[in-house]
């Protein structure tokens, strides 16, 4: 496994854990407020998650970045 892919996986897992904790705290905090605010928070979380997934999938599937994986060291 190339080093850049391993680092990308580790960063993604750490970021996902942080976002999960933050989303849980935001969700629990929104129960005391108006439900529309909770829906707005969840919408923002879903949008950011979608963008992150698209960026990661573009990075993993890019043939341009794979050029350095085929080089002999």
Secondary structure, DSSP 8 states (H G I E B T S, - for coil): --HHHHHHHHHHHHHHHHHHHHHHHHHHHHTTS-HHHHHHHHHHHHHHHHHHHHHHHHHHT-TTGGGGGGS--
